[in-house]
Amino acid sequence: RGERQLLHTRAELGLLIGEHRVADESELDEDEVEIIQSALQMSEKTVKDIMRPIKQVYWLAQDAVLNDETVEQITRQGYSRVPIFDTALTQCYGVLLLRDMVEHDFSLAPVPVMDFVLHKTRVIGSRTALDTMLRKFAAIRSHMVPIEQGGRIIGIVTAEDLLEEIIGQEIADEIDYAHQRS
């Protein structure tokens, strides 16, 4: 009862865990050390630190019309999700999933993007901490979230981006490998 509980700061915990990286007798492997250290830093980083800037995002305006050429472009780039914004980048209407377009024959007639069911997402502020974002992804139930600052959408963050930040390395999928080979 009279003993004071010793708590460590985030930095001290990081140093303690870091000792496991070089100690042969550690029960933790290098990946576990990296994940723990990344997790300790999540409240210190914001979504703006890991987002894809809007200039690098493939998105469509709410008045876009999908035709063979547009769908081919989406497919060729390997996108499975396309955010739908207004042209001023102040509003997100939702996310169009590639799988929702599979059954349409766009050569017969182009289809306005707003004719599709857009999957809901929520715009998140650029200063949102990564640990908070992790909980928000679960609540929003979307793998893609637009990031705003000053009332304008400035980028996106995906669940994959957040996972990569936690594990400390890039996750390359089949499309990434195909792009590397070509």
N, C-alpha and C positions, 0 to 999 in steps of 0.2 A: 504494500500500500504506500509506503513512504518512498519507494523507488520511482524515479521519473522515467517515463517512457522516452526512448531515444528515437526520434524520427529524423529521416534524412531528406535533404532537399532533392529536387529533381536532378540537379547537377551532380550531387553526391551519389545518387542512385546510378546515374549514368557512368560515373567513374568506377563504382563497385562492379557493375555489370561488365564494363570494359576490361576489367582485370581477368575476366573469364576468357576473353579472346586470346590471351597470351599464356594462360596457365594450362599446362598439360593435364593436370588432375581435375580440371573443371568437368562437371556433369553437363554443362551447356555446350552445344555445338555452335559453330560460327553463325549459322542462320538464326538460331534462337537468340543469340546475343544481339544481332542486327535488328531483329524484330522488336525486342524489348527496348533497345535504345531508340528506335524510331517511334515506338509507342509513347515513350517518355517525352518526346518532342512535339507530339501532336497538338497539344494545347498552345504551343508557342508559334505554330505555323498557321497561316490562313489559306483559304481556298484560292485567293489571288496568287499565292506562291506556287500553286501547282496547276492552275487552270490553263486551258488552251486558249490563247487570245482569239478574239472574234475574227481577226484577219486570217486565222488559220482554220476556222470552222466552216464546214460545208453546211449551209442553211438555206432555207427557202422562205420567200415572202408569202404572206397569207393569200396573195392574189396570183401566186404561181400556178401554172397549169402543167401537169405531168404528161409527158409524151415519151415515145421510145428513146429519144436522145437523152432526156433528163434521167430516165430510169437507168439507161446504159451508163451514164456518168456516175450515178450513185453506186451502181454495182461494181463498176471498174475500180472505183476508189476503195471499195471494200466496206462501205458504211452499212451498218444495220439500223441506225437511228439517224433521223434528220430533224433538227429543231425547226419549228415554224415560227418566225418572228414577223413583226411589222417592219416596214422598210426603215423606220426611224430608230429601230432597235430599242424600243421602249416597252414592248409587250411581247410575251411568249404565248402563243396559242396552244402549244403542246408539242409532242414529239411524234413524228410519222415513222412507223416501223416498216422496214423493207418487207417483212413477212406479210404485212397487210396489203402489199401491192402485187404479190405474186400471181393472184388469180385474174388480174386485169390484163386485157389485151390492148395496150396503148396504141397499137398500129391502127385499130379500128376508129378510135376517137380519143383525143387527149382528155384528161380528167382534172378538173380543178382540185388543188391540194386540199381545200376545205371540204370537199365531198367525202374525204376519208375520215374515219374515226381517228382523232388525234389523242394520243395518250397524255394524260395530265402529268405535269411536273410543276415545280414551284421555283420561282426565281429567288435566289439566295444572295445576301449581301456579301461583298468582296472581303469583308473583315471577319467573316465567320471562321472560327477556329476549326482545325481538322477533326478534333475529337467530337465537337458539336456536329460537324458535317456527317460524321459516321452515323450518328443517331438520326439525323435528318434523312439520310438516304433510306433508312429502314421505314421511317414514317411516311415519306413521300411515295415510296414504292415506284421509283423511277431510277433508271441507271444513268440518266443524263440530267444535269441541272444547270440552267443558265445562271451566270454570275453577273450581278449588277453593281454599278457604282454611280452615284449621282443621278439615279433614275434611268441610266442607259445600260443595256446589256453589253458587257465588255469581254465575255468569254463563256466557256463551259467547263464543267468538271464532270467526269464520269466516275462511276463506282470503281472502274479499273484504275483510274488515276489515283484514287485514294488508296486502293489496295497496294499499288506499286510503291506508294509513299510509305506504307506500313512495313512492307517486306524489304524495302530498300533496293529494289531492282525492277527493271522493265519486264513486263509480261508480254511476250511476243505470241500472237496467235497465227492461225494459218494464213491469213491475209498479209500479215507483217512478213512472214517468210516468203510468200509469193512475190511481194514487192522487192525484197532484198535480192532475190534471184534474177529479177528482170532488169 
